[in-house]
Amino acid sequence: MTQLQRAREGTVTDAMERVAEREQVDPDFVRQQVADGQAVIPANVEHDRLDPMVIGREFATKVNANIGNSDEAGGVEAELEKLHAAVHYGADTVMDLSTGGELDRVRETNVEHSPVPVGTVPVYEAVKRAESVEDITTDLLLEVIEKQAAQGVDYMTVHAGVLAEHLPLTDGRKTGIVSRGGSILAQWMEENGTQNPLYAAFEAICEIFAEYDVTFSLGDGLRPGCLADAGDDAQFAELETLGELTRTAWDHGVQVMVEGPGHVPMDQISGQVERQQEVCDGAPFYVLGPLVTDVAPGYDHITSAIGATEAARAGAAMLCYVTPKEHLGLPDAEDVREGLAAYRIAAHAADVADGREGARDWDDALSEARYDFDWERQFELALDPERARSYHDQTLPGDNYKEARFCSMCGVEFCSMRIDRDARDADGEMTELETGTSAADESAAEVNRPPVGTHETDGDPSLADVDLGREYPSADD
Ligand code: SF4
């Protein structure tokens, strides 16, 4: 039985217990959310190494990292390195989007080593096996899906919502159909003159998914590929079909999340999320970005993280990261790191803004360490500890600077937090001005003079010569 079926019959599974522990909520709350289709626990029964996690708007916002090779780049070792980078830098799930090389070996190795759910897009393998798009058959699609399910894949993107009648709605778009799966299925329908085989065979796919407890990630094959195409008739026609497919999957006891765009102007994002939640009866929304501008290739981890934050605030449950290489090339392990940092920031910012229980504790702990000049604690709490330490040590590498009451940003004289702390009394409070005293009566030089000793470097202004043990007396001493 799937997590959904067991949740419906009132059973709290081991996976739900584990998820509740990780989210610090009541296990029965997890069960209820799964039973209602408002959350999913992607956990293929064949994925032995999995540490279960939950995706749903009532839980912490999650981040997915896409990895995978192409015919042009990548291999088993490189993909394993990317998987490790993704998990190390905080991915909640990974998608193996390999389209070339040893597809089976890469996928099996990823599942074998991954403690997080692994997702795939099975139509990619079907294309490789058929050798041309028009030669893909329904039997081949089902065979590939069943094999990947048996390999332990936890969720699969299935572009079953792209229907033949939607395709003319993409005429006149600036960038046509940009989803890989969407473009493949559109070409197949144009060549074969019949309906999308994934739609036609959807119930058969549900049966395979139910057997292994694979979660649907209903693909948005007609997502907009630029701001100009956002929110058009093609996108919303497909969304209606995704709503219908969501209910069909639920009828089969299969868990569902729904994928979303793409490229969307900032002012349309919250409306798009709300529309998906309504059309798909609250099934978790898994969004790619969206990118809020098209003009920054090389920085699309930033353009998209801005949109992802807005989407998460509006109710998206999982954010699919975008790396700086988007639109330009296959990401390597360093790009995975950059993309994940951007997206973990987006997810956390949304959780803080939403008042998610405990989310801001992390910020408060880091801020306290910062105000205490506890550098080691700051590094430890940083979203990317290695990056934080290395940036600090670029200019002040010595161990003695781990106790310094400044860093090289403002320098010893202008460190505002050090100045602030010195200005306060032992209780950490500022003195109230006595009645009749006016700062205007004092000379500016007196009022603003730096703390005693900050200029005393014996003619050598290098920071290395500053005596870190020096007390900074208050200006009154
Ligand atoms: S020098 Fe500036 S940036 Fe560095 S700790 Fe002080 S206030 Fe913060």
Residues whose N, C-alpha, C, O or C-beta is under 5 A from the ligand:
A	BS01	SF4	R405 F406 C407 M409 C410 G411 C415 S416 M417
